[in-house]
Structures are given as C-alpha cells and as structure tokens.
Amino acid sequence: MAINIYDQNGYLDWGKIMKVTKKCPFIFCVGGRGTGKTYGALKYVYFTRKPFLYLRRTKTQFELTSKTETNPFKALEMDEVVPPVATKAVAKDLTGLYKCELDEEEEKVIPVGEPFGYMSALSTFSNLRGMSFEEIEYILFDEFIPEPHERPIKNEAAAFLNLVETVNRNRELKGRDPVKVICLANANDIANPLYIELDIVKKSEQMMEKHKSLSIDEQRGLCMIHLFASPISERKKHTALYRLTANKNSEFNQMALNNRFYKDESALIKSCPLNEYTPLVSISNITIYQHKSRREYYVSTHKTGSCREYGTSTAEKKRFYNNHSSLWIAYLHNKIIFEEYLCLVLFENAFDTTK
C-alpha cells in the first residue's frame, strides 16, 4: 500500500517518515526546492531534544551557516516555530547551536547553557576524529548532492562513510541504536558520489521511471525518498520564477519542481545484447565494447570475455586516455550507448584525469 508522505499542508511529514523508517538508519531524501525537506527535518530533530550534527559539504558552506545571523534554523525562527538560536565555536571546524537570551546592553543574543546541536563540514571533519560524539543521535546532511557548478571533494563518499563511523563508533556493539543519518538535497545529479558508492544509482533511476516516492530496504537499513507529485511544487508552478522558466527545456524548472535531475541523457541509455559486441577495454568498474559489424560502442557494468584492464590511479587513467582517446571522440558524436546512467558517469570520470 502506498504511503502518503505529505502532511495536510502539502509539506513532507517527517513524523510519519520516521515512523515507517524505524529500521532504516539511513534516509536519502531528494526533491524539488521549498518542499519542506530541510525545514521539516530541522524541526523534527529540534523537538526530539536529542543532540544532532548538522552537516554541509564544504567549509565555506559551513562557515556561512555557523553564524548566528545565518544559522540553519533562521527560517523556523522567523515563523516562530522555534525560539531564537545562537551559535558559538566549540572547536576548530565545529560549531555549537544554543538556546539564547538577549543582551540588551550589547543589543545581541548570547548563547545559554549547553549546545543542543552541532555543525560541521564534510571536507574538514577528519580534523575532529579524536573527539567523542557519543551523544549525537542524528546526522542531518544538508545539500549532500553538489550543484553543477560546485567542485567535488576528493574521495567524497569515503569521507562521508568515515564521518558516520567516527560518530557512530561501536554503539551498536553495546546494544544502542545506530545514529540516524538523514541526507537531503535537490535533484542535481543522480550519479552523485554517495549514490555511486552505495550502488543505488540504478534504484534511483527505477524510482524516477515509475514515479515512486518512497522505497524502504530494511535489510540494508536504507530509505530513499523522491519527491514526485509534491503538492507544494504543484502550487509553486504558478509563482513568478517558475512561470519564467516554464519552457520545456528549462533544466532548472524540471529540477526544482519535477524532481528531474540536471543530467538527462536518456537517448544514450538502453540495454543492448552483449553477444553483438566484443570487449575492448575495462576501467572503473565498466567495460567498453565495440560492435562486431558497426563502428559503435556499448558501455556496461557487466564484463564478458577478456580485454585490457586499467586501474583507477591517476597514472592509469592517463594511460587509458592516451590509448583510447578515440572513444571520447565517439562519445561526442553519439556513437556510444550506455547500459545505465551510472555507466555514462563512470565513462566520463574515466576521461577526467584531474580526479
């Protein structure tokens, strides 16, 4: 039976989501802008009165949100959902969130008591590995999918998994529940570092094709949410910005309202019979095949037969590029078919020697 994940006002119902995901320590929620992802999640973790870690990808993003004037609860403060919040550094690369009171003489708010939450950045969190995060019950990773113009973090997925390990430690071995990880983002790139590492790009594609909003895998402890048919997105279609970008080719409009990821190369993606192709070369968990009778290529995660294999080091990628640059030309001429979108991304990454 389908579960309605929206409340009576059309926003995400985080209370209901938490009830149906009790056996899922990891929640990935992707959807249009202004649909209640971050607002609702922050409201939920605040009123649980359990310590949490609010995480951003980069140090620049963290530094912006770590100021009292621009802290992540500002929207909830303005709506009078939560009382005023103040921030204060508790260590390098770690900021505390506090309840506060007004210093009338200084005309500013000052932190009071112990922090109810913390903030940090994925890119610098390794500097905090010596600290204990035993009290943290939630990790709220906001904007975990980088926007197209943002630079990637080296070994981003590994950095995220190491962060979770640092916070979680051995609490499950002591009979405690694991930390609950809530990852939130707009629909910028389906083949983002976390989805690739966790091997859920294909699952995400299937949800998109079926317009499925909720997928729960209790065996893996994983919940995936795609905000299709959001009542808020439907209402936002009639606002100024989205009327302006309503032309059918507007990637921004499709991402912000319809949960359509920026990169849409569906014309290049389809399943082909491998018996029509000969394996040419393997790299980065993909095998590139050449058609037996036509100068066409096929890229798959499945490997049959033998062919030259390259590693993933920078030197190996450069050798691959030097020996097979013609494949990139073929790609630019639409002469390559990809089994799935993940294959396309891994193919592009194989030719990017800067990563």
Secondary structure, DSSP 8 states (H G I E B T S, - for coil): -----B-TTSSB-HHHHHHHTTT-SEEEEE--TTSSHHHHHHHHHHHHT--EEEEESSHHHHHHHTSGGG-TTHHHHHTTSS--EEEEEEETTEEEEEEEEEETTTTEEEEEEEEEEEEEEGGGGGGGTTS--TT--EEEEET-S--TTS---TTHHHHHHHHHHHHHTTGGGGT----EEEEEE-SS-TT-HHHHHTT-HHHHHHHHHHT--EEEETTTTEEEEE-TT-HHHHHHTTSHHHHHT-STT-HHHHHHHH---S---GGGB----GGGEEEEEEETTEEEEEESSSS-EEEES---S--EEE-SSHHHHHHHHHHHHHHHHHHHTT-EEESSHHHHHHHHHHT-TT-
